[in-house]
Amino acid sequence: MPELRRLRLDHAPALLAFERENRAYFAASVPDRGDDYFTHFDTRHAALLAEQAAGTCHFHVLVSTDPTTRGEILGRFNLVDVADGSAELGYRVAEKATGRGLATTTIRHLCTLAAEEYGLTTLRAATTLDNPASRAVLTRTGFTPTGEELTLGGRAGLGYVRPLKVGPKQGSKA
């Protein structure tokens, strides 16, 4: 089973490969990152790690543990804009890793981690209306539509929210 790991500096080469290999696949359902993202990837990666160190975001990668693909990134799962016990969930799963329940399993795990380790009480998410797979994953993992209609990269979208249960470690992470 792949492992969810907190983003580190040494993930950069595998993360860049993941983003390049899946760019067209992602662009079919989420707004494209643009050429600038790839041109300045190292600078952007360092900035993400600085945000994580400041506690305003929690970035994670889903890493293969299979002996033939060990270290390959299969997905990224991020909690951004952390404030007042809340954060925004964003995620991407490699095309070759879809349909195996990895997004659902990982988001369930991340919700527990968010409550128990990061002290969060609410997660928000958004997806485009033309992304039924993402909408299904959010629903399966306890997110409910807020009714808020959004525009994401020029496409119609919908907001979601999920309250988190107070975990045993949450009180000690104040």
NUNUVEX-518043 format. One record per residue: x, y, z of N, C-alpha, C in turn; residue in one letter. Coordinates in steps of 0.02 Angstrom, whole numbers, plus 50000, padded with zeros to 5 digits. Example, Ala and Ser with C-alpha at 12.3 -4.5 7.8 and 13.67 -1.06 7.14 Angstrom:
2
506604971650390506154977550390506604983550390A506424988850354506844994750357506455000250394S
//
This chain:
174
500424994150000500005000050000500445006250000M500305011149958500695017349958500655020850025P501155025050039501195028650103501095036150092E500715039250136500625046450136501205049450176L501585053850144502165056850177502115064450173R502345067650224502385074950225502895077150172R502735082250134503175084650080503855086750108L504385084550073505075086250092505445088750030R506015091850042506425094449988506615088949939L506795083049965507025077649921506465074549879D505845076549890505295074249847505275077949780H505645083349774505585087749715505655084049648A506165079949636506215076749570505625072249554P505405068249603504845063749591504195067649583A504125073149619503515077149614503485080649546L504035083249523504055086349457503895081149403L504165075149408504005069849360503255068249362A502965067749421502255066449429501835071849394F502005078149405501635083649375501705083749299E502305082449274502415082349201502045076549168R502105070649197501805064649168501045065049167E500755068749213500025068949219499715075649198N500115080049171499865086849155499245086749112R499255083249057498675083149012498075079849046A498205074549083497665071149119497335075849170Y497735079349209497465084049258497085089649224F497355092349170497045098049135496345096349109A496195090049101495535088149077494995089049131A495205089449195494705089949248494825095549299S495435098349300495585103849345495975109149306V495965115349328496345120549292497085118749286P497375119849227498075118349215498515123149255D499085120749277499555124749316499925129949274R499965128849209500315133549165501055132049160G501365134449106502065133149093502525135949147D502335141649175502745144849226502865140349286D502365136349304502425131649360503015126849349Y503075124249288503605119549273504285122949264F504285128849236504905132649226505225134449292T504815136249341505065138549406504895133549462H504895127149445504675122049493505085122249557F505745122549552506175122249612506025128049659D505925133949632505765139849673505085138849706T504615136449668503935135249695503955129949750R504335124649739504395119249788504685121949854H505195126049849505505129049909504995133549945A504595137149907504085141549937503555137449974A503375131749945502885127349979503165124850045L503795122850045504095120350106504145125850159L504245132050137504255137650185503555138850214A503045138350173502355138950198502205133450248E502425127450233502315121750277502675122850344Q503295125250341503665126550402503335131950445A502995136650412502645141950448501975139650476A501745133650456501125130950482500495133350446G500575136850390499995139250354499725134250304T500115128950291499925123650245500245117150267C499935111650247500205104950260500175101250194H500765099850165500805096650099501015089350108F500705084950069500855077850073500895074850003H501285069549998501315065649936501165058349953V500835055049907500695047949913501235044349873L501655040549908502245037649879502175030049874V502365027449816502335020249804502845016649848S502635011049877503085006849915503205000249878T502904999449820503004993549779503744993049760D504044987149765504754986549749504954988949679P504504988349630504674990349562504594997849549T504215001349592504085008549582504215012449645T504585009649692504695012849757504935020049749R504605024649785504785031749783504405035749732G504065032349686503665035949636503065039249670E502915045349651502345048849680501715047149640I501205044849677500565042849647500035048149657L500155052849703499665058049715499945063249762G499585068849764499755074049812499115076249846R499155077449911498585078949953498795084749998F498465090449989498685096550023498135099550065N498335102350121497895106350164498195113350163L497845117950132498105124750124497655129850159V497925135850167497575141350199497325139350268D497775136450308497605134450376497505140650419V496915141150449496765146750494496135145150534A496135146950596495545146350639495255139250639D495685134150639495465127250642495205124450576G495305127950523495035125850458495595125850405S495485121950352495955121850296495585119650233A495885121150176495615119150111495985112950087E495615107650070495905101550044495965102049968L496535100149942496635099449870497015093049858G496865089549804497225083349790497225081749716Y497715077649697497795075149629498065068049634R497815063749592498055056849589498265055349518V498835052049510499095050349444498585046149405A498565047349340498085043749298498155036149307E498765033649309498855026449314498655023649382K498545027949431498355025649498497615026549513A497225028949465496515030049477496135023449476T495535023749505495095017949504495275012549554G495745013949599495955008949648495755010849719R495395016449726495175018649792495715022449831G496265024149798496805027649833496605034549857L496235038249817496015045049838495565044549898A495085040049897494615039249953494985037250016T495395032050012495765029650070496225035050098T496585038550054497055043650076496705049550107T496155051750078495795057550107495505055650175I495265049650183495025047550249495595047950300R496175045450281496755045650325496955052950339H496945057050288497145064050296496655067750342L496015066050339495525069250385495695067550458C495885061450471496095059550539496725063250558T497205063450514497835067050526497705074450539L497255077350499497095084450506496825086050576A496395081650601496105082650667496605081150723A496915075350718497335073050774498025076250777E498335077550720499015080350720499035087850709E498575090350667498595097550651498075101550689Y497635098250727497155101750768496595105150729G496465102850669495935105950628495255103250646L494745107350638494065105350653493615105250592T493835108350538493435108650476493895108650416T493685104850364494025105150300493525107550248L493775111550202493385113850144493705110950082R493325110250029493585107949965493155110949910A493405110549850493025112949792493225108649732A492755107649687492905104149625492455106749570T492665105549509492245107749453491655103049445T491115105649419490515101649410490625096049359L491095097049313491225091949263491755086849285D491855086249351492325081349378491945076649425N491555072049396491145067749439491555063149484P492155061249464492575056949506492755060549571A492965066749566493155070549625492545071849669S491995073349638491385074449678491195068149716R491265062249684491105055949717491585054549775A492235055849765492725054849818492565059249878V492415065549865492255070149920491635067749958L491135065549922490525063049955490675056749996T491055052049968491225045850004491635047250067R491995052650068492435054050126492115058950176T491465060050169491105063950219491025071250205G491235073650147491125080650129490415081450102F490115087150118489455088650092489475095250053T489085095650000489065101949962488805107650005P489115113449997488905119350035488365123249999T488275121749935487805125549894488145131549862G488765132849882489145138449855489375136749784E489155140749736489375139749667490005143849656E490515140549627491165143649617491365143549544L491865147349528492185146949463492905144949474T493105139349446493785136749455494115136349387L494585140849375494925140949311494445142049253G493935146049264493445147449212492895142249205G492895137349249492405131949246491955132149308R491335130249300490855130149355491075124949406A491025126749469491215122249522490755122649582G490885118549631490475118149690490925117349751L490745120849806491105120349868490845114749912G491285111849953491115106449999491405108050067Y491135104950119491395105750187491345099150223V491805098150271491785092150313492025093950383R491585093150432491805094150502492245088150522P492735089350564493175084050588493035082550660L493105076250678493005074250747493625076050788K493515078050848494065079650893494445073250908V495095073250895495505067350906495865067650973G496145062050995496475061751060497085066251066P497445067351011498045071451014497895078851004K497295080350983497135087250964497235092151022Q497045090251081497095094751138497825096451155G498285092051137498985093251154499355097051099S499035098451044499355101950988499155109250984K498965112351038498725119251037499245124051015A
//
